[in-house]
């Protein structure tokens, strides 16, 4: 086995934060937004490394942030359960903070693929689903455990990691009778998976061989591994393959690159590990001087951005040279596109939409 020497010298760093960095997200136009325990969000120009705006509004430390897929919104949550929506283009606050959006700390946020809905997960054991047109709660899920991560998939599923397990929900479709809407959509709980040792989640692209979505989870405590899950029959989720080993402390965040070929994992062991999904190999290690809390890829997938206790974001290089060896980049992407088209067709047959009965 080849020993990977950790890289300790990032390409550059972003060091304006007043406290540890806990969240990072990027725009397609090469801007970045970060959240810190100093209670502030910062909007950055990734080309120049300059802070474009310091976004003040939270009264306690920021715990989570997310950018909507249409990039219209930035939403952030803090330790006291306060939620703030910001305009994605300007970084200006949209309206007054939603005080007590949750009874305690908001630890995770995610948008639905169409940007119409926001999921907020809290240590108060609830996940709330907000309409982005009204910023009102549309649905509340009682998860019977401290929430650690919430993640939508593009296939109509919502995964929630709690202190007890991972819970998967499917959204039904409203029932129509002679053109009249008879009920609003609700969420249907599937069989929970795993134990309470997961903190972070990420959905992969559909597996081209099975036509089913897969979920990756990052472990904590005595199980700091990455595990892969698949739903084989539309109901029961099973672990796929062996856990991905390498980290020796809590994995606090995992993130896929835009093409779905690489995974980055951030850990309290001060390291970010880069994994290749095709063979589950750890291909690079980036070492911070302190625990790492957050990680993401640049919009073009050429860089990893990670931050943590060292109060800065570090930028690290990735390379298409670390794609699978059995084909060129162009060949791989064409093959992947073909597999995805067929897989999505198979998936729709395996997971038909739920419809309310009369």
C-alpha positions as CSV (number, residue, x, y, z in Angstrom):
1,X,0.0,0.0,0.0
2,X,1.3,3.4,-1.0
3,X,1.8,5.8,1.9
4,X,0.2,9.2,1.3
5,X,2.3,12.1,2.6
6,X,-0.1,14.8,4.0
7,X,0.2,18.2,2.3
8,X,0.6,21.0,4.8
9,X,1.0,23.9,2.4
10,X,-2.3,25.2,0.8
11,X,-2.3,27.2,-2.4
12,X,-3.6,30.1,-0.3
13,X,-5.6,30.9,2.8
14,X,-8.5,33.3,3.6
15,X,-7.8,34.6,7.1
16,X,-10.2,37.4,8.1
17,X,-12.3,35.3,10.5
18,X,-12.5,36.3,14.1
19,X,-13.1,32.8,15.4
20,X,-13.3,29.2,14.1
21,X,-14.9,28.6,10.7
22,X,-17.8,26.1,10.7
23,X,-19.4,26.5,7.3
24,X,-18.4,27.2,3.7
25,X,-20.3,27.2,0.4
26,X,-19.5,28.5,-3.1
27,X,-21.3,30.2,-6.0
28,X,-20.8,29.4,-9.6
29,X,-19.5,32.9,-10.3
30,X,-16.4,32.3,-8.1
31,X,-17.7,33.8,-4.9
32,X,-17.5,32.0,-1.5
33,X,-19.5,32.5,1.7
34,X,-18.2,31.4,5.1
35,X,-19.7,31.2,8.6
36,X,-17.8,31.6,11.8
37,X,-18.2,31.4,15.6
38,X,-17.7,35.1,15.6
39,X,-21.4,35.4,14.6
40,X,-20.7,36.7,11.1
41,X,-20.9,35.5,7.5
42,X,-18.3,36.7,5.0
43,X,-18.8,37.0,1.2
44,X,-15.5,36.5,-0.7
45,X,-14.2,37.0,-4.2
46,X,-12.4,33.7,-4.9
47,X,-10.4,35.3,-7.7
48,X,-8.8,38.0,-5.6
49,X,-9.3,36.6,-2.1
50,X,-10.9,39.8,-1.0
51,X,-13.8,40.0,1.4
52,X,-16.7,41.6,-0.5
53,X,-19.0,41.9,2.4
54,X,-19.2,41.2,6.1
55,X,-22.7,40.0,6.8
56,X,-23.8,40.9,10.3
57,X,-27.1,40.0,11.8
58,X,-26.7,36.9,14.1
59,X,-26.6,37.5,17.8
60,X,-24.8,34.2,18.5
61,X,-22.3,32.0,16.8
62,X,-23.1,30.8,13.3
63,X,-23.5,27.0,13.1
64,X,-24.7,26.4,9.5
65,X,-25.2,28.0,6.1
66,X,-26.3,27.0,2.6
67,X,-26.6,28.6,-0.8
68,X,-29.8,27.7,-2.8
69,X,-29.3,25.8,-6.1
70,X,-30.6,28.8,-8.1
71,X,-28.2,31.0,-6.0
72,X,-31.0,33.4,-5.1
73,X,-30.6,32.8,-1.4
74,X,-28.0,32.4,1.3
75,X,-29.5,31.0,4.5
76,X,-27.7,30.8,7.9
77,X,-28.6,29.4,11.3
78,X,-27.0,30.0,14.7
79,X,-26.6,28.5,18.2
80,X,-29.8,30.2,19.6
81,X,-32.0,28.8,16.8
82,X,-32.2,32.0,14.8
83,X,-32.6,31.7,11.0
84,X,-31.6,34.5,8.5
85,X,-32.2,34.6,4.7
86,X,-29.8,36.8,2.7
87,X,-29.9,37.8,-1.0
88,X,-27.4,35.7,-2.9
89,X,-26.4,38.5,-5.3
90,X,-25.8,41.3,-2.8
91,X,-25.4,39.5,0.6
92,X,-28.0,41.9,2.0
93,X,-30.4,40.6,4.7
94,X,-33.8,39.7,3.2
95,X,-35.9,40.4,6.2
96,X,-35.7,40.4,10.0
97,X,-34.2,37.2,11.5
98,X,-36.6,34.5,12.3
99,X,-36.2,34.4,16.0
100,X,-36.7,31.0,17.6
101,X,-37.0,29.2,14.2
102,X,-35.9,26.3,16.5
103,X,-35.8,26.0,20.3
104,X,-32.1,25.4,20.2
105,X,-29.0,25.3,17.9
106,X,-29.5,25.0,14.2
107,X,-26.8,22.6,13.1
108,X,-27.6,21.8,9.5
109,X,-29.4,23.4,6.5
110,X,-30.1,22.3,2.9
111,X,-32.3,23.4,0.0
112,X,-34.5,21.2,-2.2
113,X,-33.1,20.8,-5.7
114,X,-35.6,23.3,-7.1
115,X,-34.8,25.9,-4.4
116,X,-38.5,26.0,-3.3
117,X,-37.9,24.4,0.1
118,X,-35.4,24.7,2.9
119,X,-34.7,22.0,5.5
120,X,-33.4,23.2,8.9
121,X,-32.2,20.6,11.4
122,X,-31.7,21.4,15.1
123,X,-30.5,19.9,18.3
124,X,-34.1,20.3,19.5
125,X,-34.8,17.0,17.6
126,X,-36.9,18.6,14.8
127,X,-36.3,19.2,11.1
128,X,-38.5,22.0,9.7
129,X,-39.3,22.4,6.0
130,X,-39.7,26.1,5.0
131,X,-41.2,27.6,1.9
132,X,-38.8,30.0,0.3
133,X,-41.6,32.0,-1.2
134,X,-43.1,32.9,2.2
135,X,-40.4,31.8,4.7
136,X,-43.1,30.0,6.6
137,X,-42.9,26.4,8.0
138,X,-44.7,24.0,5.7
139,X,-43.9,20.8,7.5
140,X,-42.2,19.7,10.7
141,X,-40.6,16.3,11.2
142,X,-40.0,15.0,14.7
143,X,-36.8,12.9,14.5
144,X,-36.5,11.5,18.0
145,X,-32.9,12.4,18.4
146,X,-30.5,15.3,18.1
147,X,-30.2,16.3,14.4
148,X,-26.7,16.3,13.0
149,X,-27.2,16.7,9.2
150,X,-30.0,17.1,6.7
151,X,-29.5,16.5,3.0
152,X,-31.9,16.5,0.0
153,X,-31.3,14.3,-3.0
154,X,-32.4,15.2,-6.6
155,X,-34.5,12.0,-6.5
156,X,-37.2,13.2,-4.0
157,X,-35.5,11.9,-0.9
158,X,-34.5,13.6,2.3
159,X,-31.9,12.1,4.6
160,X,-31.5,13.1,8.3
161,X,-28.7,12.0,10.5
162,X,-29.6,12.0,14.2
163,X,-28.0,10.8,17.4
164,X,-29.9,7.5,17.0
165,X,-29.8,6.7,13.3
166,X,-30.2,8.0,9.7
167,X,-33.8,8.6,8.7
168,X,-34.9,8.7,5.1
169,X,-38.1,10.4,4.0
170,X,-39.9,10.4,0.7
171,X,-42.3,13.1,-0.4
172,X,-45.7,12.0,-1.7
173,X,-47.7,13.7,-4.5
174,X,-51.0,15.5,-3.8
175,X,-54.1,13.7,-4.9
176,X,-56.3,15.5,-7.4
177,X,-60.0,14.8,-7.9
178,X,-61.6,16.2,-11.0
179,X,-58.9,18.9,-11.1
180,X,-59.2,19.9,-7.5
181,X,-56.3,19.5,-5.1
182,X,-57.4,17.3,-2.2
183,X,-54.4,17.4,0.0
184,X,-51.0,19.0,0.3
185,X,-47.8,16.9,0.1
186,X,-46.6,15.1,3.1
187,X,-43.4,13.1,4.0
188,X,-43.3,9.3,4.3
189,X,-40.6,7.8,6.6
190,X,-38.7,4.8,5.2
191,X,-36.8,2.2,7.3
192,X,-34.0,4.0,9.3
193,X,-30.5,2.9,8.8
194,X,-27.2,2.8,10.7
195,X,-26.6,3.6,14.4
196,X,-26.1,7.0,16.0
197,X,-22.5,7.3,14.9
198,X,-22.9,9.5,11.9
199,X,-22.5,13.3,11.6
200,X,-22.3,14.1,7.9
201,X,-24.2,13.0,4.8
202,X,-23.9,13.3,1.0
203,X,-25.9,11.8,-1.8
204,X,-24.0,10.3,-4.8
205,X,-25.1,10.2,-8.4
206,X,-27.2,7.2,-9.2
207,X,-25.2,4.0,-9.5
208,X,-24.9,3.2,-13.2
209,X,-25.0,-0.6,-12.5
210,X,-28.0,-0.8,-10.2
211,X,-30.0,2.4,-11.1
212,X,-30.4,3.3,-7.4
213,X,-29.2,6.3,-5.4
214,X,-26.5,5.9,-2.8
215,X,-26.0,7.8,0.4
216,X,-22.6,8.3,2.1
217,X,-22.3,9.0,5.8
218,X,-19.4,10.2,7.8
219,X,-18.9,8.6,11.2
220,X,-17.9,10.0,14.7
221,X,-16.8,8.6,18.0
222,X,-15.4,5.1,17.8
223,X,-16.5,4.8,14.2
224,X,-14.8,7.6,12.2
225,X,-15.3,5.9,8.8
226,X,-17.3,6.7,5.7
227,X,-20.0,4.2,4.9
228,X,-22.1,3.7,1.8
229,X,-25.8,2.8,1.7
230,X,-28.1,1.7,-1.0
231,X,-31.9,1.0,-1.1
232,X,-32.3,-2.4,-2.9
233,X,-36.0,-2.8,-3.0
234,X,-37.5,0.7,-2.5
235,X,-37.9,0.1,1.2
236,X,-34.8,-1.3,3.0
237,X,-31.4,0.4,3.0
238,X,-28.3,-1.7,3.3
239,X,-24.6,-1.0,3.7
240,X,-22.6,-1.4,0.5
241,X,-19.0,-2.6,0.7
242,X,-16.5,-2.1,3.5
243,X,-16.2,1.2,5.4
244,X,-13.7,3.7,4.1
245,X,-11.0,3.9,6.7
246,X,-8.4,6.6,7.3
247,X,-9.6,9.2,9.7
248,X,-9.1,8.6,13.5
249,X,-11.4,11.3,14.9
250,X,-14.9,12.6,14.1
251,X,-15.7,13.2,10.5
252,X,-17.6,16.5,10.6
253,X,-18.3,17.1,6.9
254,X,-18.2,15.3,3.6
255,X,-18.7,16.9,0.1
256,X,-18.8,15.6,-3.5
257,X,-17.2,17.4,-6.4
258,X,-19.5,18.7,-9.2
259,X,-18.9,15.7,-11.4
260,X,-19.6,13.2,-8.6
261,X,-16.2,11.5,-9.0
262,X,-14.4,12.7,-5.9
263,X,-15.3,13.0,-2.2
264,X,-13.7,15.3,0.4
265,X,-14.0,14.5,4.1
266,X,-13.1,16.9,6.9
267,X,-12.2,15.6,10.4
268,X,-11.3,16.7,13.9
269,X,-8.0,14.8,13.3
270,X,-6.9,18.0,11.6
271,X,-7.1,16.4,8.1
272,X,-9.1,16.6,4.9
273,X,-9.0,13.4,2.9
274,X,-9.7,13.2,-0.8
275,X,-11.3,9.9,-2.0
276,X,-11.9,8.5,-5.5
277,X,-15.5,7.1,-5.7
278,X,-14.7,4.6,-8.5
279,X,-12.5,2.5,-6.3
280,X,-13.0,4.1,-2.8
281,X,-9.3,4.9,-2.5
282,X,-7.9,7.7,-0.4
283,X,-5.7,9.7,-2.9
284,X,-4.7,12.8,-1.1
285,X,-4.5,14.2,2.5
286,X,-4.5,17.9,3.4
287,X,-3.4,18.8,6.9
288,X,-4.6,21.8,9.0
289,X,-3.1,23.0,12.2
290,X,-6.3,22.3,14.1
291,X,-9.6,20.4,13.8
292,X,-11.4,20.8,10.5
293,X,-15.2,21.5,10.6
294,X,-16.2,22.1,7.0
295,X,-15.2,21.3,3.4
296,X,-16.5,21.9,-0.1
297,X,-15.2,22.0,-3.7
298,X,-14.8,25.0,-5.9
299,X,-17.5,25.3,-8.7
300,X,-15.1,24.0,-11.3
301,X,-14.0,21.1,-9.1
302,X,-10.3,22.0,-9.3
303,X,-9.9,23.0,-5.7
304,X,-10.9,21.9,-2.2
305,X,-11.9,24.6,0.4
306,X,-11.8,23.7,4.0
307,X,-11.9,25.5,7.4
308,X,-11.9,24.9,11.1
309,X,-10.4,25.8,14.4
310,X,-7.4,27.6,12.8
311,X,-9.9,30.4,11.9
312,X,-9.2,30.3,8.2
313,X,-10.2,28.7,4.9
314,X,-7.5,26.8,3.2
315,X,-7.5,26.1,-0.6
316,X,-6.0,22.9,-1.9
317,X,-5.5,21.6,-5.4
318,X,-7.3,18.6,-7.0
319,X,-6.4,17.2,-10.4
320,X,-8.3,15.3,-13.1
321,X,-5.2,13.1,-13.2
322,X,-6.6,11.3,-10.1
323,X,-9.7,10.1,-12.0
324,X,-9.8,6.3,-12.6
325,X,-6.9,5.0,-14.6
326,X,-9.1,2.9,-17.0
327,X,-10.1,5.8,-19.3
328,X,-9.6,9.4,-20.3
329,X,-11.5,12.2,-18.7
330,X,-13.7,12.7,-21.8
331,X,-14.4,9.0,-22.1
332,X,-15.2,8.7,-18.4
333,X,-17.7,11.6,-18.5
334,X,-19.5,10.3,-21.6
335,X,-19.8,6.9,-20.0
336,X,-21.0,8.4,-16.8
337,X,-23.7,10.5,-18.6
338,X,-24.9,7.3,-20.4
339,X,-25.1,5.3,-17.1
340,X,-26.9,8.2,-15.3
341,X,-29.6,8.4,-18.0
342,X,-30.3,4.7,-17.8
343,X,-30.0,4.7,-14.0
344,X,-32.5,7.5,-13.5
345,X,-35.0,5.6,-15.7
346,X,-34.5,2.5,-13.6
347,X,-34.8,4.5,-10.4
348,X,-38.2,6.0,-11.3
349,X,-39.5,2.4,-11.8
350,X,-38.0,1.3,-8.4
351,X,-39.2,4.4,-6.5
352,X,-42.6,5.4,-7.9
353,X,-44.1,8.6,-6.4
354,X,-46.3,8.2,-3.4
355,X,-49.9,9.3,-4.0
356,X,-52.5,10.0,-1.3
357,X,-55.5,7.7,-1.4
358,X,-59.1,8.9,-1.6
